[in-house]
Amino acid sequence: MGRNGNEQIPITCKLSNDHRYLEMDAGTERQIESVDMSLITSVQIKTVDDLQGNATANMVVLRYTDQQGVSQEIVLDTGFPSSPTRKQSQTWIVALQKAMKIIYESKAADDDVFAS
């Protein structure tokens, strides 16, 4: 599920073939522009404890700058606990977190090189 402002709609997310954009498909509900991965300014993973006390990812808040230079936020969650795609959604959120960590570390390394 995706939420932009107060509107909540089912969204499927994936990386573009060149891994530069986060593509969001809301079906016929609404056209959502792709997010340039290099323009994501923050990623916040929210978790919930399961019955065994283990924290599992259930939501990600992405803040990014759109193509017009305006700061935007989109909230992606895994849907209801009974959702058949919940486990896949949780895995996707964890993978996104790892990818963003690599991007941030790469940017930091580039900044260090240019600062020298």
Phi and psi restraints in degrees (range 20) as a CNS / XPLOR table:
assign (resid 1 and name C) (resid 2 and name N)
       (resid 2 and name CA) (resid 2 and name C) 1.0 -124.7 20.0 2
assign (resid 2 and name N) (resid 2 and name CA)
       (resid 2 and name C) (resid 3 and name N) 1.0 150.1 20.0 2
assign (resid 2 and name C) (resid 3 and name N)
       (resid 3 and name CA) (resid 3 and name C) 1.0 -138.2 20.0 2
assign (resid 3 and name N) (resid 3 and name CA)
       (resid 3 and name C) (resid 4 and name N) 1.0 126.5 20.0 2
assign (resid 3 and name C) (resid 4 and name N)
       (resid 4 and name CA) (resid 4 and name C) 1.0 -126.5 20.0 2
assign (resid 4 and name N) (resid 4 and name CA)
       (resid 4 and name C) (resid 5 and name N) 1.0 105.6 20.0 2
assign (resid 4 and name C) (resid 5 and name N)
       (resid 5 and name CA) (resid 5 and name C) 1.0 74.6 20.0 2
assign (resid 5 and name N) (resid 5 and name CA)
       (resid 5 and name C) (resid 6 and name N) 1.0 -131.1 20.0 2
assign (resid 5 and name C) (resid 6 and name N)
       (resid 6 and name CA) (resid 6 and name C) 1.0 -95.5 20.0 2
assign (resid 6 and name N) (resid 6 and name CA)
       (resid 6 and name C) (resid 7 and name N) 1.0 -6.7 20.0 2
assign (resid 6 and name C) (resid 7 and name N)
       (resid 7 and name CA) (resid 7 and name C) 1.0 -83.1 20.0 2
assign (resid 7 and name N) (resid 7 and name CA)
       (resid 7 and name C) (resid 8 and name N) 1.0 128.7 20.0 2
assign (resid 7 and name C) (resid 8 and name N)
       (resid 8 and name CA) (resid 8 and name C) 1.0 -119.8 20.0 2
assign (resid 8 and name N) (resid 8 and name CA)
       (resid 8 and name C) (resid 9 and name N) 1.0 122.9 20.0 2
assign (resid 8 and name C) (resid 9 and name N)
       (resid 9 and name CA) (resid 9 and name C) 1.0 -138.3 20.0 2
assign (resid 9 and name N) (resid 9 and name CA)
       (resid 9 and name C) (resid 10 and name N) 1.0 151.2 20.0 2
assign (resid 9 and name C) (resid 10 and name N)
       (resid 10 and name CA) (resid 10 and name C) 1.0 -68.2 20.0 2
assign (resid 10 and name N) (resid 10 and name CA)
       (resid 10 and name C) (resid 11 and name N) 1.0 131.0 20.0 2
assign (resid 10 and name C) (resid 11 and name N)
       (resid 11 and name CA) (resid 11 and name C) 1.0 -133.8 20.0 2
assign (resid 11 and name N) (resid 11 and name CA)
       (resid 11 and name C) (resid 12 and name N) 1.0 140.3 20.0 2
assign (resid 11 and name C) (resid 12 and name N)
       (resid 12 and name CA) (resid 12 and name C) 1.0 -107.5 20.0 2
assign (resid 12 and name N) (resid 12 and name CA)
       (resid 12 and name C) (resid 13 and name N) 1.0 129.2 20.0 2
assign (resid 12 and name C) (resid 13 and name N)
       (resid 13 and name CA) (resid 13 and name C) 1.0 -113.9 20.0 2
assign (resid 13 and name N) (resid 13 and name CA)
       (resid 13 and name C) (resid 14 and name N) 1.0 146.1 20.0 2
assign (resid 13 and name C) (resid 14 and name N)
       (resid 14 and name CA) (resid 14 and name C) 1.0 -158.4 20.0 2
assign (resid 14 and name N) (resid 14 and name CA)
       (resid 14 and name C) (resid 15 and name N) 1.0 162.0 20.0 2
assign (resid 14 and name C) (resid 15 and name N)
       (resid 15 and name CA) (resid 15 and name C) 1.0 -82.4 20.0 2
assign (resid 15 and name N) (resid 15 and name CA)
       (resid 15 and name C) (resid 16 and name N) 1.0 147.1 20.0 2
assign (resid 15 and name C) (resid 16 and name N)
       (resid 16 and name CA) (resid 16 and name C) 1.0 -67.4 20.0 2
assign (resid 16 and name N) (resid 16 and name CA)
       (resid 16 and name C) (resid 17 and name N) 1.0 165.1 20.0 2
assign (resid 16 and name C) (resid 17 and name N)
       (resid 17 and name CA) (resid 17 and name C) 1.0 -58.4 20.0 2
assign (resid 17 and name N) (resid 17 and name CA)
       (resid 17 and name C) (resid 18 and name N) 1.0 -32.2 20.0 2
assign (resid 17 and name C) (resid 18 and name N)
       (resid 18 and name CA) (resid 18 and name C) 1.0 -90.3 20.0 2
assign (resid 18 and name N) (resid 18 and name CA)
       (resid 18 and name C) (resid 19 and name N) 1.0 4.2 20.0 2
assign (resid 18 and name C) (resid 19 and name N)
       (resid 19 and name CA) (resid 19 and name C) 1.0 62.3 20.0 2
assign (resid 19 and name N) (resid 19 and name CA)
       (resid 19 and name C) (resid 20 and name N) 1.0 22.1 20.0 2
assign (resid 19 and name C) (resid 20 and name N)
       (resid 20 and name CA) (resid 20 and name C) 1.0 -99.3 20.0 2
assign (resid 20 and name N) (resid 20 and name CA)
       (resid 20 and name C) (resid 21 and name N) 1.0 -19.0 20.0 2
assign (resid 20 and name C) (resid 21 and name N)
       (resid 21 and name CA) (resid 21 and name C) 1.0 -129.7 20.0 2
assign (resid 21 and name N) (resid 21 and name CA)
       (resid 21 and name C) (resid 22 and name N) 1.0 146.4 20.0 2
assign (resid 21 and name C) (resid 22 and name N)
       (resid 22 and name CA) (resid 22 and name C) 1.0 -96.2 20.0 2
assign (resid 22 and name N) (resid 22 and name CA)
       (resid 22 and name C) (resid 23 and name N) 1.0 112.7 20.0 2
assign (resid 22 and name C) (resid 23 and name N)
       (resid 23 and name CA) (resid 23 and name C) 1.0 -96.7 20.0 2
assign (resid 23 and name N) (resid 23 and name CA)
       (resid 23 and name C) (resid 24 and name N) 1.0 134.1 20.0 2
assign (resid 23 and name C) (resid 24 and name N)
       (resid 24 and name CA) (resid 24 and name C) 1.0 -121.5 20.0 2
assign (resid 24 and name N) (resid 24 and name CA)
       (resid 24 and name C) (resid 25 and name N) 1.0 127.5 20.0 2
assign (resid 24 and name C) (resid 25 and name N)
       (resid 25 and name CA) (resid 25 and name C) 1.0 -115.4 20.0 2
assign (resid 25 and name N) (resid 25 and name CA)
       (resid 25 and name C) (resid 26 and name N) 1.0 115.7 20.0 2
assign (resid 25 and name C) (resid 26 and name N)
       (resid 26 and name CA) (resid 26 and name C) 1.0 -103.5 20.0 2
assign (resid 26 and name N) (resid 26 and name CA)
       (resid 26 and name C) (resid 27 and name N) 1.0 19.5 20.0 2
assign (resid 26 and name C) (resid 27 and name N)
       (resid 27 and name CA) (resid 27 and name C) 1.0 64.4 20.0 2
assign (resid 27 and name N) (resid 27 and name CA)
       (resid 27 and name C) (resid 28 and name N) 1.0 -138.5 20.0 2
assign (resid 27 and name C) (resid 28 and name N)
       (resid 28 and name CA) (resid 28 and name C) 1.0 -88.2 20.0 2
assign (resid 28 and name N) (resid 28 and name CA)
       (resid 28 and name C) (resid 29 and name N) 1.0 -1.5 20.0 2
assign (resid 28 and name C) (resid 29 and name N)
       (resid 29 and name CA) (resid 29 and name C) 1.0 -61.9 20.0 2
assign (resid 29 and name N) (resid 29 and name CA)
       (resid 29 and name C) (resid 30 and name N) 1.0 -46.6 20.0 2
assign (resid 29 and name C) (resid 30 and name N)
       (resid 30 and name CA) (resid 30 and name C) 1.0 -170.7 20.0 2
assign (resid 30 and name N) (resid 30 and name CA)
       (resid 30 and name C) (resid 31 and name N) 1.0 146.7 20.0 2
assign (resid 30 and name C) (resid 31 and name N)
       (resid 31 and name CA) (resid 31 and name C) 1.0 -86.4 20.0 2
assign (resid 31 and name N) (resid 31 and name CA)
       (resid 31 and name C) (resid 32 and name N) 1.0 125.3 20.0 2
assign (resid 31 and name C) (resid 32 and name N)
       (resid 32 and name CA) (resid 32 and name C) 1.0 -118.6 20.0 2
assign (resid 32 and name N) (resid 32 and name CA)
       (resid 32 and name C) (resid 33 and name N) 1.0 128.2 20.0 2
assign (resid 32 and name C) (resid 33 and name N)
       (resid 33 and name CA) (resid 33 and name C) 1.0 -70.2 20.0 2
assign (resid 33 and name N) (resid 33 and name CA)
       (resid 33 and name C) (resid 34 and name N) 1.0 149.4 20.0 2
assign (resid 33 and name C) (resid 34 and name N)
       (resid 34 and name CA) (resid 34 and name C) 1.0 -67.6 20.0 2
assign (resid 34 and name N) (resid 34 and name CA)
       (resid 34 and name C) (resid 35 and name N) 1.0 151.6 20.0 2
assign (resid 34 and name C) (resid 35 and name N)
       (resid 35 and name CA) (resid 35 and name C) 1.0 -106.6 20.0 2
assign (resid 35 and name N) (resid 35 and name CA)
       (resid 35 and name C) (resid 36 and name N) 1.0 122.8 20.0 2
assign (resid 35 and name C) (resid 36 and name N)
       (resid 36 and name CA) (resid 36 and name C) 1.0 -68.1 20.0 2
assign (resid 36 and name N) (resid 36 and name CA)
       (resid 36 and name C) (resid 37 and name N) 1.0 118.4 20.0 2
assign (resid 36 and name C) (resid 37 and name N)
       (resid 37 and name CA) (resid 37 and name C) 1.0 -57.1 20.0 2
assign (resid 37 and name N) (resid 37 and name CA)
       (resid 37 and name C) (resid 38 and name N) 1.0 -31.9 20.0 2
assign (resid 37 and name C) (resid 38 and name N)
       (resid 38 and name CA) (resid 38 and name C) 1.0 -74.8 20.0 2
assign (resid 38 and name N) (resid 38 and name CA)
       (resid 38 and name C) (resid 39 and name N) 1.0 -11.7 20.0 2
assign (resid 38 and name C) (resid 39 and name N)
       (resid 39 and name CA) (resid 39 and name C) 1.0 -101.8 20.0 2
assign (resid 39 and name N) (resid 39 and name CA)
       (resid 39 and name C) (resid 40 and name N) 1.0 5.4 20.0 2
assign (resid 39 and name C) (resid 40 and name N)
       (resid 40 and name CA) (resid 40 and name C) 1.0 -75.2 20.0 2
assign (resid 40 and name N) (resid 40 and name CA)
       (resid 40 and name C) (resid 41 and name N) 1.0 124.2 20.0 2
assign (resid 40 and name C) (resid 41 and name N)
       (resid 41 and name CA) (resid 41 and name C) 1.0 -95.5 20.0 2
assign (resid 41 and name N) (resid 41 and name CA)
       (resid 41 and name C) (resid 42 and name N) 1.0 -25.9 20.0 2
assign (resid 41 and name C) (resid 42 and name N)
       (resid 42 and name CA) (resid 42 and name C) 1.0 -159.3 20.0 2
assign (resid 42 and name N) (resid 42 and name CA)
       (resid 42 and name C) (resid 43 and name N) 1.0 152.1 20.0 2
assign (resid 42 and name C) (resid 43 and name N)
       (resid 43 and name CA) (resid 43 and name C) 1.0 -131.7 20.0 2
assign (resid 43 and name N) (resid 43 and name CA)
       (resid 43 and name C) (resid 44 and name N) 1.0 124.0 20.0 2
assign (resid 43 and name C) (resid 44 and name N)
       (resid 44 and name CA) (resid 44 and name C) 1.0 -120.0 20.0 2
assign (resid 44 and name N) (resid 44 and name CA)
       (resid 44 and name C) (resid 45 and name N) 1.0 118.9 20.0 2
assign (resid 44 and name C) (resid 45 and name N)
       (resid 45 and name CA) (resid 45 and name C) 1.0 -94.9 20.0 2
assign (resid 45 and name N) (resid 45 and name CA)
       (resid 45 and name C) (resid 46 and name N) 1.0 129.2 20.0 2
assign (resid 45 and name C) (resid 46 and name N)
       (resid 46 and name CA) (resid 46 and name C) 1.0 -109.9 20.0 2
assign (resid 46 and name N) (resid 46 and name CA)
       (resid 46 and name C) (resid 47 and name N) 1.0 140.5 20.0 2
assign (resid 46 and name C) (resid 47 and name N)
       (resid 47 and name CA) (resid 47 and name C) 1.0 -123.3 20.0 2
assign (resid 47 and name N) (resid 47 and name CA)
       (resid 47 and name C) (resid 48 and name N) 1.0 164.5 20.0 2
assign (resid 47 and name C) (resid 48 and name N)
       (resid 48 and name CA) (resid 48 and name C) 1.0 -136.3 20.0 2
assign (resid 48 and name N) (resid 48 and name CA)
       (resid 48 and name C) (resid 49 and name N) 1.0 144.7 20.0 2
assign (resid 48 and name C) (resid 49 and name N)
       (resid 49 and name CA) (resid 49 and name C) 1.0 -81.8 20.0 2
assign (resid 49 and name N) (resid 49 and name CA)
       (resid 49 and name C) (resid 50 and name N) 1.0 134.0 20.0 2
assign (resid 49 and name C) (resid 50 and name N)
       (resid 50 and name CA) (resid 50 and name C) 1.0 -83.2 20.0 2
assign (resid 50 and name N) (resid 50 and name CA)
       (resid 50 and name C) (resid 51 and name N) 1.0 -174.8 20.0 2
assign (resid 50 and name C) (resid 51 and name N)
       (resid 51 and name CA) (resid 51 and name C) 1.0 -63.1 20.0 2
assign (resid 51 and name N) (resid 51 and name CA)
       (resid 51 and name C) (resid 52 and name N) 1.0 -25.2 20.0 2
assign (resid 51 and name C) (resid 52 and name N)
       (resid 52 and name CA) (resid 52 and name C) 1.0 -89.9 20.0 2
assign (resid 52 and name N) (resid 52 and name CA)
       (resid 52 and name C) (resid 53 and name N) 1.0 0.7 20.0 2
assign (resid 52 and name C) (resid 53 and name N)
       (resid 53 and name CA) (resid 53 and name C) 1.0 87.1 20.0 2
assign (resid 53 and name N) (resid 53 and name CA)
       (resid 53 and name C) (resid 54 and name N) 1.0 8.9 20.0 2
assign (resid 53 and name C) (resid 54 and name N)
       (resid 54 and name CA) (resid 54 and name C) 1.0 -86.7 20.0 2
assign (resid 54 and name N) (resid 54 and name CA)
       (resid 54 and name C) (resid 55 and name N) 1.0 135.6 20.0 2
assign (resid 54 and name C) (resid 55 and name N)
       (resid 55 and name CA) (resid 55 and name C) 1.0 -78.9 20.0 2
assign (resid 55 and name N) (resid 55 and name CA)
       (resid 55 and name C) (resid 56 and name N) 1.0 128.6 20.0 2
assign (resid 55 and name C) (resid 56 and name N)
       (resid 56 and name CA) (resid 56 and name C) 1.0 -125.2 20.0 2
assign (resid 56 and name N) (resid 56 and name CA)
       (resid 56 and name C) (resid 57 and name N) 1.0 141.1 20.0 2
assign (resid 56 and name C) (resid 57 and name N)
       (resid 57 and name CA) (resid 57 and name C) 1.0 -66.4 20.0 2
assign (resid 57 and name N) (resid 57 and name CA)
       (resid 57 and name C) (resid 58 and name N) 1.0 131.3 20.0 2
assign (resid 57 and name C) (resid 58 and name N)
       (resid 58 and name CA) (resid 58 and name C) 1.0 -132.7 20.0 2
assign (resid 58 and name N) (resid 58 and name CA)
       (resid 58 and name C) (resid 59 and name N) 1.0 -3.3 20.0 2
assign (resid 58 and name C) (resid 59 and name N)
       (resid 59 and name CA) (resid 59 and name C) 1.0 -161.5 20.0 2
assign (resid 59 and name N) (resid 59 and name CA)
       (resid 59 and name C) (resid 60 and name N) 1.0 147.5 20.0 2
assign (resid 59 and name C) (resid 60 and name N)
       (resid 60 and name CA) (resid 60 and name C) 1.0 -133.7 20.0 2
assign (resid 60 and name N) (resid 60 and name CA)
       (resid 60 and name C) (resid 61 and name N) 1.0 136.0 20.0 2
assign (resid 60 and name C) (resid 61 and name N)
       (resid 61 and name CA) (resid 61 and name C) 1.0 -110.2 20.0 2
assign (resid 61 and name N) (resid 61 and name CA)
       (resid 61 and name C) (resid 62 and name N) 1.0 117.1 20.0 2
assign (resid 61 and name C) (resid 62 and name N)
       (resid 62 and name CA) (resid 62 and name C) 1.0 -104.6 20.0 2
assign (resid 62 and name N) (resid 62 and name CA)
       (resid 62 and name C) (resid 63 and name N) 1.0 128.9 20.0 2
assign (resid 62 and name C) (resid 63 and name N)
       (resid 63 and name CA) (resid 63 and name C) 1.0 -113.4 20.0 2
assign (resid 63 and name N) (resid 63 and name CA)
       (resid 63 and name C) (resid 64 and name N) 1.0 132.9 20.0 2
assign (resid 63 and name C) (resid 64 and name N)
       (resid 64 and name CA) (resid 64 and name C) 1.0 -151.2 20.0 2
assign (resid 64 and name N) (resid 64 and name CA)
       (resid 64 and name C) (resid 65 and name N) 1.0 167.3 20.0 2
assign (resid 64 and name C) (resid 65 and name N)
       (resid 65 and name CA) (resid 65 and name C) 1.0 -102.9 20.0 2
assign (resid 65 and name N) (resid 65 and name CA)
       (resid 65 and name C) (resid 66 and name N) 1.0 126.1 20.0 2
assign (resid 65 and name C) (resid 66 and name N)
       (resid 66 and name CA) (resid 66 and name C) 1.0 -79.3 20.0 2
assign (resid 66 and name N) (resid 66 and name CA)
       (resid 66 and name C) (resid 67 and name N) 1.0 -178.4 20.0 2
assign (resid 66 and name C) (resid 67 and name N)
       (resid 67 and name CA) (resid 67 and name C) 1.0 -66.1 20.0 2
assign (resid 67 and name N) (resid 67 and name CA)
       (resid 67 and name C) (resid 68 and name N) 1.0 -17.9 20.0 2
assign (resid 67 and name C) (resid 68 and name N)
       (resid 68 and name CA) (resid 68 and name C) 1.0 -93.6 20.0 2
assign (resid 68 and name N) (resid 68 and name CA)
       (resid 68 and name C) (resid 69 and name N) 1.0 1.6 20.0 2
assign (resid 68 and name C) (resid 69 and name N)
       (resid 69 and name CA) (resid 69 and name C) 1.0 85.4 20.0 2
assign (resid 69 and name N) (resid 69 and name CA)
       (resid 69 and name C) (resid 70 and name N) 1.0 12.7 20.0 2
assign (resid 69 and name C) (resid 70 and name N)
       (resid 70 and name CA) (resid 70 and name C) 1.0 -95.3 20.0 2
assign (resid 70 and name N) (resid 70 and name CA)
       (resid 70 and name C) (resid 71 and name N) 1.0 135.3 20.0 2
assign (resid 70 and name C) (resid 71 and name N)
       (resid 71 and name CA) (resid 71 and name C) 1.0 -70.1 20.0 2
assign (resid 71 and name N) (resid 71 and name CA)
       (resid 71 and name C) (resid 72 and name N) 1.0 131.2 20.0 2
assign (resid 71 and name C) (resid 72 and name N)
       (resid 72 and name CA) (resid 72 and name C) 1.0 -129.3 20.0 2
assign (resid 72 and name N) (resid 72 and name CA)
       (resid 72 and name C) (resid 73 and name N) 1.0 160.7 20.0 2
assign (resid 72 and name C) (resid 73 and name N)
       (resid 73 and name CA) (resid 73 and name C) 1.0 -138.3 20.0 2
assign (resid 73 and name N) (resid 73 and name CA)
       (resid 73 and name C) (resid 74 and name N) 1.0 137.4 20.0 2
assign (resid 73 and name C) (resid 74 and name N)
       (resid 74 and name CA) (resid 74 and name C) 1.0 -133.4 20.0 2
assign (resid 74 and name N) (resid 74 and name CA)
       (resid 74 and name C) (resid 75 and name N) 1.0 138.6 20.0 2
assign (resid 74 and name C) (resid 75 and name N)
       (resid 75 and name CA) (resid 75 and name C) 1.0 -110.3 20.0 2
assign (resid 75 and name N) (resid 75 and name CA)
       (resid 75 and name C) (resid 76 and name N) 1.0 124.8 20.0 2
assign (resid 75 and name C) (resid 76 and name N)
       (resid 76 and name CA) (resid 76 and name C) 1.0 -116.0 20.0 2
assign (resid 76 and name N) (resid 76 and name CA)
       (resid 76 and name C) (resid 77 and name N) 1.0 128.6 20.0 2
assign (resid 76 and name C) (resid 77 and name N)
       (resid 77 and name CA) (resid 77 and name C) 1.0 -127.5 20.0 2
assign (resid 77 and name N) (resid 77 and name CA)
       (resid 77 and name C) (resid 78 and name N) 1.0 172.2 20.0 2
assign (resid 77 and name C) (resid 78 and name N)
       (resid 78 and name CA) (resid 78 and name C) 1.0 -86.5 20.0 2
assign (resid 78 and name N) (resid 78 and name CA)
       (resid 78 and name C) (resid 79 and name N) 1.0 -0.8 20.0 2
assign (resid 78 and name C) (resid 79 and name N)
       (resid 79 and name CA) (resid 79 and name C) 1.0 85.9 20.0 2
assign (resid 79 and name N) (resid 79 and name CA)
       (resid 79 and name C) (resid 80 and name N) 1.0 -168.4 20.0 2
assign (resid 79 and name C) (resid 80 and name N)
       (resid 80 and name CA) (resid 80 and name C) 1.0 -71.8 20.0 2
assign (resid 80 and name N) (resid 80 and name CA)
       (resid 80 and name C) (resid 81 and name N) 1.0 153.1 20.0 2
assign (resid 80 and name C) (resid 81 and name N)
       (resid 81 and name CA) (resid 81 and name C) 1.0 -54.6 20.0 2
assign (resid 81 and name N) (resid 81 and name CA)
       (resid 81 and name C) (resid 82 and name N) 1.0 -28.3 20.0 2
assign (resid 81 and name C) (resid 82 and name N)
       (resid 82 and name CA) (resid 82 and name C) 1.0 -86.6 20.0 2
assign (resid 82 and name N) (resid 82 and name CA)
       (resid 82 and name C) (resid 83 and name N) 1.0 -0.6 20.0 2
assign (resid 82 and name C) (resid 83 and name N)
       (resid 83 and name CA) (resid 83 and name C) 1.0 -62.6 20.0 2
assign (resid 83 and name N) (resid 83 and name CA)
       (resid 83 and name C) (resid 84 and name N) 1.0 132.9 20.0 2
assign (resid 83 and name C) (resid 84 and name N)
       (resid 84 and name CA) (resid 84 and name C) 1.0 -67.8 20.0 2
assign (resid 84 and name N) (resid 84 and name CA)
       (resid 84 and name C) (resid 85 and name N) 1.0 -17.4 20.0 2
assign (resid 84 and name C) (resid 85 and name N)
       (resid 85 and name CA) (resid 85 and name C) 1.0 -102.9 20.0 2
assign (resid 85 and name N) (resid 85 and name CA)
       (resid 85 and name C) (resid 86 and name N) 1.0 9.6 20.0 2
assign (resid 85 and name C) (resid 86 and name N)
       (resid 86 and name CA) (resid 86 and name C) 1.0 -60.1 20.0 2
assign (resid 86 and name N) (resid 86 and name CA)
       (resid 86 and name C) (resid 87 and name N) 1.0 -47.4 20.0 2
assign (resid 86 and name C) (resid 87 and name N)
       (resid 87 and name CA) (resid 87 and name C) 1.0 -62.6 20.0 2
assign (resid 87 and name N) (resid 87 and name CA)
       (resid 87 and name C) (resid 88 and name N) 1.0 -43.9 20.0 2
assign (resid 87 and name C) (resid 88 and name N)
       (resid 88 and name CA) (resid 88 and name C) 1.0 -62.1 20.0 2
assign (resid 88 and name N) (resid 88 and name CA)
       (resid 88 and name C) (resid 89 and name N) 1.0 -39.6 20.0 2
assign (resid 88 and name C) (resid 89 and name N)
       (resid 89 and name CA) (resid 89 and name C) 1.0 -65.2 20.0 2
assign (resid 89 and name N) (resid 89 and name CA)
       (resid 89 and name C) (resid 90 and name N) 1.0 -40.8 20.0 2
assign (resid 89 and name C) (resid 90 and name N)
       (resid 90 and name CA) (resid 90 and name C) 1.0 -63.4 20.0 2
assign (resid 90 and name N) (resid 90 and name CA)
       (resid 90 and name C) (resid 91 and name N) 1.0 -42.3 20.0 2
assign (resid 90 and name C) (resid 91 and name N)
       (resid 91 and name CA) (resid 91 and name C) 1.0 -63.5 20.0 2
assign (resid 91 and name N) (resid 91 and name CA)
       (resid 91 and name C) (resid 92 and name N) 1.0 -39.9 20.0 2
assign (resid 91 and name C) (resid 92 and name N)
       (resid 92 and name CA) (resid 92 and name C) 1.0 -63.2 20.0 2
assign (resid 92 and name N) (resid 92 and name CA)
       (resid 92 and name C) (resid 93 and name N) 1.0 -41.9 20.0 2
assign (resid 92 and name C) (resid 93 and name N)
       (resid 93 and name CA) (resid 93 and name C) 1.0 -62.8 20.0 2
assign (resid 93 and name N) (resid 93 and name CA)
       (resid 93 and name C) (resid 94 and name N) 1.0 -42.7 20.0 2
assign (resid 93 and name C) (resid 94 and name N)
       (resid 94 and name CA) (resid 94 and name C) 1.0 -63.3 20.0 2
assign (resid 94 and name N) (resid 94 and name CA)
       (resid 94 and name C) (resid 95 and name N) 1.0 -42.2 20.0 2
assign (resid 94 and name C) (resid 95 and name N)
       (resid 95 and name CA) (resid 95 and name C) 1.0 -64.1 20.0 2
assign (resid 95 and name N) (resid 95 and name CA)
       (resid 95 and name C) (resid 96 and name N) 1.0 -40.3 20.0 2
assign (resid 95 and name C) (resid 96 and name N)
       (resid 96 and name CA) (resid 96 and name C) 1.0 -62.3 20.0 2
assign (resid 96 and name N) (resid 96 and name CA)
       (resid 96 and name C) (resid 97 and name N) 1.0 -42.0 20.0 2
assign (resid 96 and name C) (resid 97 and name N)
       (resid 97 and name CA) (resid 97 and name C) 1.0 -60.8 20.0 2
assign (resid 97 and name N) (resid 97 and name CA)
       (resid 97 and name C) (resid 98 and name N) 1.0 -43.8 20.0 2
assign (resid 97 and name C) (resid 98 and name N)
       (resid 98 and name CA) (resid 98 and name C) 1.0 -64.7 20.0 2
assign (resid 98 and name N) (resid 98 and name CA)
       (resid 98 and name C) (resid 99 and name N) 1.0 -41.7 20.0 2
assign (resid 98 and name C) (resid 99 and name N)
       (resid 99 and name CA) (resid 99 and name C) 1.0 -62.8 20.0 2
assign (resid 99 and name N) (resid 99 and name CA)
       (resid 99 and name C) (resid 100 and name N) 1.0 -43.2 20.0 2
assign (resid 99 and name C) (resid 100 and name N)
       (resid 100 and name CA) (resid 100 and name C) 1.0 -66.3 20.0 2
assign (resid 100 and name N) (resid 100 and name CA)
       (resid 100 and name C) (resid 101 and name N) 1.0 -34.2 20.0 2
assign (resid 100 and name C) (resid 101 and name N)
       (resid 101 and name CA) (resid 101 and name C) 1.0 -62.7 20.0 2
assign (resid 101 and name N) (resid 101 and name CA)
       (resid 101 and name C) (resid 102 and name N) 1.0 -42.9 20.0 2
assign (resid 101 and name C) (resid 102 and name N)
       (resid 102 and name CA) (resid 102 and name C) 1.0 -63.2 20.0 2
assign (resid 102 and name N) (resid 102 and name CA)
       (resid 102 and name C) (resid 103 and name N) 1.0 -43.1 20.0 2
assign (resid 102 and name C) (resid 103 and name N)
       (resid 103 and name CA) (resid 103 and name C) 1.0 -62.6 20.0 2
assign (resid 103 and name N) (resid 103 and name CA)
       (resid 103 and name C) (resid 104 and name N) 1.0 -46.7 20.0 2
assign (resid 103 and name C) (resid 104 and name N)
       (resid 104 and name CA) (resid 104 and name C) 1.0 -63.4 20.0 2
assign (resid 104 and name N) (resid 104 and name CA)
       (resid 104 and name C) (resid 105 and name N) 1.0 -41.1 20.0 2
assign (resid 104 and name C) (resid 105 and name N)
       (resid 105 and name CA) (resid 105 and name C) 1.0 -64.5 20.0 2
assign (resid 105 and name N) (resid 105 and name CA)
       (resid 105 and name C) (resid 106 and name N) 1.0 -38.4 20.0 2
assign (resid 105 and name C) (resid 106 and name N)
       (resid 106 and name CA) (resid 106 and name C) 1.0 -64.8 20.0 2
assign (resid 106 and name N) (resid 106 and name CA)
       (resid 106 and name C) (resid 107 and name N) 1.0 -43.5 20.0 2
assign (resid 106 and name C) (resid 107 and name N)
       (resid 107 and name CA) (resid 107 and name C) 1.0 -62.6 20.0 2
assign (resid 107 and name N) (resid 107 and name CA)
       (resid 107 and name C) (resid 108 and name N) 1.0 -42.2 20.0 2
assign (resid 107 and name C) (resid 108 and name N)
       (resid 108 and name CA) (resid 108 and name C) 1.0 -63.6 20.0 2
assign (resid 108 and name N) (resid 108 and name CA)
       (resid 108 and name C) (resid 109 and name N) 1.0 -40.5 20.0 2
assign (resid 108 and name C) (resid 109 and name N)
       (resid 109 and name CA) (resid 109 and name C) 1.0 -65.4 20.0 2
assign (resid 109 and name N) (resid 109 and name CA)
       (resid 109 and name C) (resid 110 and name N) 1.0 -41.2 20.0 2
assign (resid 109 and name C) (resid 110 and name N)
       (resid 110 and name CA) (resid 110 and name C) 1.0 -62.8 20.0 2
assign (resid 110 and name N) (resid 110 and name CA)
       (resid 110 and name C) (resid 111 and name N) 1.0 -41.5 20.0 2
assign (resid 110 and name C) (resid 111 and name N)
       (resid 111 and name CA) (resid 111 and name C) 1.0 -62.6 20.0 2
assign (resid 111 and name N) (resid 111 and name CA)
       (resid 111 and name C) (resid 112 and name N) 1.0 -39.5 20.0 2
assign (resid 111 and name C) (resid 112 and name N)
       (resid 112 and name CA) (resid 112 and name C) 1.0 -64.7 20.0 2
assign (resid 112 and name N) (resid 112 and name CA)
       (resid 112 and name C) (resid 113 and name N) 1.0 -39.5 20.0 2
assign (resid 112 and name C) (resid 113 and name N)
       (resid 113 and name CA) (resid 113 and name C) 1.0 -64.8 20.0 2
assign (resid 113 and name N) (resid 113 and name CA)
       (resid 113 and name C) (resid 114 and name N) 1.0 -44.4 20.0 2
assign (resid 113 and name C) (resid 114 and name N)
       (resid 114 and name CA) (resid 114 and name C) 1.0 -75.6 20.0 2
assign (resid 114 and name N) (resid 114 and name CA)
       (resid 114 and name C) (resid 115 and name N) 1.0 -22.4 20.0 2
assign (resid 114 and name C) (resid 115 and name N)
       (resid 115 and name CA) (resid 115 and name C) 1.0 -78.1 20.0 2
assign (resid 115 and name N) (resid 115 and name CA)
       (resid 115 and name C) (resid 116 and name N) 1.0 -20.2 20.0 2
